[in-house]
Amino acid sequence: MNAIQRATVPDLLIVALAAAIWASAFIAIKVAVPETGAFWLAAIRVSIGFLVLLPYALWKGFLLPKTPHMWALVTGMCTLNIVFPFILISWAELAIDAGIASLLIGTGPFMALIGSHLFTTDDKLTSTKFIGVVLGFAGVLAIVGFDAVAGLGRENLLAQAACFLGSLCYVTAGLLIRKISLPPGRLACLSLGLSSIILLILAGSFEGTPPINLSYEAMGALIYLGLLPTGFGYLLRFYLIRKIGYSTFAMGLNLIPVFGVFMGIMLLGEPPRLHVLLALALVVAGLYVARMEPRESTVKRASHE
């Protein structure tokens, strides 16, 4: 397992780019899913993402796991990183508000902080990371409002549990990624390929034959989902997790609902609101604070130099 590095400003900009790409995915999903269904949407977008990365992987030299243990890690990571969360969160959002879903997914950085502390040697819990996570979650809360908090634990408990479980899947997969000794680009390609096989089988089993006669809007949305949020987005995800650790990367995901609201303002003509700027400021402040080293760590490191 390669040691992680302190996040630089360019790293944080890449995190923000990934969050913006994934925020745009929700709009594309809204366009395509009525015509494809949830299972076929996931299967098609992941298959396109695999085909996007395949030429690069073949050019660099396609790599496969060399041991049964590594195959088990890769298969488990694919299932937890793509298959389960795609299905769980899509299904959950059919029954709960987007605000409640955002809030439940916003618990991911807290779980990432704990998981990274327990299961890694170089991504430990620090006071600055904890403050960063709290600021980021406050940003999510500023976006979704306190009505989302009031909605927790009331109706659709199963859907809320599914959304939370999907977030937990992402966290667990993020910890597994660092244990897999494959370059990020080729690992992303392999994981999308394996996930495509699983999702195509599931889609055929639960939703029958693949959708045909799609509208141009739905086809465009599917292609976009495969190219950017899936293909390019997962390449960024694997690269960042390997470089800066999952706990820091996960904090940037709090930008997704913020960018989602901004896109609603720009693309759908929704009125701008002050709380959106407040949320953006909180999430960015959280990322900045999280990358700072606690004073005691700085002193300790200096004493060894």
N, C-alpha and C positions, 0 to 999 in steps of 0.2 A: 504494500500500500504506500503510494507516494505521499510525502508530507504536504499538507496544504500550505498556501501562502497567504499573507495578509492581503486583503482586497485592495487593489489600487483604484484610482478614479476611473481609468478605462474599464476595469472589471465591473464597477458599479454601473457604468453606462451600458455595458453589454447586458447586465441584469435588467436594467430599465427597458432596453430594446426587446428582450425576451418577454417581459411582462406586457409591453405594448402589443406584441404579436399575439400573445395568448388572449389578451383582452379583446382583440379584434375577432378572435375565433368565435366568440359568443354570438356576434352578429351573423356570421356566416352559418353557424349552426341553426339559428332561428330561420334562416332562409331555406336551408336544405332539408332539415329533419322532417317537416310535414310530408315530403314526397319520398323520403328514403326509409324512415323509421330509425330508431336509435341504434339498433345493432348494425344495420347495413351502413349507416352513416359512419360509425366507428370503423367498420371493416374496410370501407372504401377509402376513407381518408388515410388510414394507416398503411394500406397497400400502396397508395400514391406516394406517401412519404418514403416508403421503402424503395420504390422505383426511382425516386429523386436522388437518394443517397447511394444507390447501387453502383452507378458508374464510378463514383469517387472511390468506393470500397474496392472495386475490381482494379482500378488504376493503382491504388496503393498496395494492393495485395489482400484479398479477402482472408480474414483470420477467423478460425473457429476455436472454441475452447478445447484444450488438450486433455483434460481429465474429467471423469464423471462428476467430481465435486464442482468443477468450474461450470460444467453444463447445468448442474442443478442450480447454481447461483444465477446464471444468466436466465434460465427459464423462470425461476422465482421472481427475479427482478422484472422481467417482461410482464409477467402476470400482474404484479403489484404496481408497476409503473405505468402501464397502458391499459391492459384488458379490464381489470376490476374497476379502477377509478373512472374510466370512460363510461362504463355501463352504470355504475352505482350513482355517480353524480348526475348523469343525464336522466336516469329514472327518477331520482329524488326531486329534480327541478320541475318535473311534471306535477308535483303535488305540493311543493313549498315555494314561498316567495324567493326571488333572487337575493333579497337582503338577508334572509335567514341562511340561505346557502353560502353567501359570501362570509357571513359571520362564522359559520361552522368551519369553512375552509380556512378562514383566518386563524383558527387555532393551530394550524400546521406548524408555523414557526415555533410555537411553544413546545410542541411535541418534538420538533427537530432539535431544539436546544437540549432537551432532556436526553433524547436518543443519542445525539452526538457525544454528549458528556459521558454516557454510560458505555458506549460501544466503540469509541475511538480514543486514540491516545493523543491526538494533536488538535482536537476541536472541542475543547472543554468549555464548560459554563463559566463565564466571567460576568462581573458586574456590568460592564459596558454592553455586552451582548444581551443581557437580560433587560437593561434599560431600552436598548434598541428594539427588542421584540415588543415591549410594552408600548412604546411610541408608535410602532407600526400597527399594532392591534387597535390603538386609539384612533389611528387614521381610518382603518376599516370601519370602526364604530361611527366615526363622523360621517362617513358616506352612507351607511345603511340606516342610521338612526336608531333611537332607543326602542322604536316599535318592533324592530327585529329581535331585540333582547326579550321584549314582552312575549313575542311569539314562540320563543324557545320553550320546549317542554309542554306545550299545549296540544295543538292538533298535529296530525301526521307524524307521530313519534317515529314510526318505522322509516319514513322518508328522511327525517332528520338524522336518524341513526345511520342510514345508508350514506348520507352526505359526509358525516363525520368519519365513517369507516373509509370512505374514498380518500379523505385527507390523510388518514392514518396509513393507507396503502402507499401514498406518495412519499410519506416520511420514511417508511420502512424500506422502500425501493431506493430512496436517496442514500441510505446508509449502505445498502448492498452494492451500489454502483462503485464505491471506492474500493471494494474488495475484489473487483473483477479486473484482471490485468490485461485489458485490451485497450488500444487507443480509442479516444472518444468517438471519432468519426466512424470507425468500423464497428464499434460497439453499438452506436446508435442505429446503424444499418442492420446489424444482426438482430437487435431487439425488435425493430420494426418488422423485419421479415418473419420472425417467430410469432410475433403478436398478430400479424396479418393472417397466418395460418389458423391460429386459435379463433380469431374473430370471424373469419369467413365460415368456419365450422359452426360457431355459435349463431351467426346471422342466418345461415341456412336452416338450422334446427328450429330457431324460434320465430323467424319471420318469413321463411319459405324462400321462393326464388328472388333473385336480386331485382331491384326496381328498374323499370325501363320507361322510355318516353318521358324522361325528366325534362323540366323546363330549362331554358338557357340559364336562368337565374340560379336554379339549383345546381346545375352542372358547373357553373362558374364558381359557386360557393364551395363545392366539393373539391375542385381543383385547387382553389386558394387554400383550403384547409390542409390538403395534402402537401402542398409546396411549402408554405410558411409555418403555420402553427405546429404541424407534425414533423415534416422533414427537417427544415432549417431550425425550428424551435427545439426539437429534441437534440440536435447537434449542439446547440448552445447550452442546453440543460446539462448534458453529460460533461461538456468541457468545463463549465463553471463549477459543478459539484466536485470534479476532480481537482480543480485548481484552488478554490477558496473555501471548500467545505460546504456541507449541506446546511448547517445552521445559518450561515451568512447568506447563502443563496436563497433560502426559504423566506427570509425577511423581505427580499425584493418582490416576492409574489404578492405582498400586500398592495403593490402598485396596480395589480390587475383590476380590482373594482374601481380604483381612482381613474385609470385610463379608460375603463369602460364607460364611466359617466362623461368624461371628456369627449369620447367618440360619439356618445349620444347627443352632446351639445353641437358637435361639428357636423355630424352626418344626418342626424334626425331633427335638428333645429330645436332641441330642448333648451329651455332658458338656463343660463349659467347661474350658479349659486355660490355664495361665499364659502359654504361648508366644504365644497370641493377643493378649493384652494387650501383651506385649513387641513384637510385630509392629506393632500399632496405634501404640504410642509411637514406634517407629522411623520409620514412614511419616509421621506427623504432624510429628515433629522434622525430617525431611527437607524437608517442604513449608515449614516455618517458616524453616529455614536458607536455603533456595533463594530466598526472597523478600527476604532481607537483601542489601544492597549491600556489595561488598568495600570495605575501608577505603580502598584506593587510588582507587576510583571516586568515593567520597564526597569525598575530599580534592580530586581533580581537578575535580569539579563545583563545589565551593565556591570554588575559585580563579578560576572563570570568572564568578562572581556579583558 
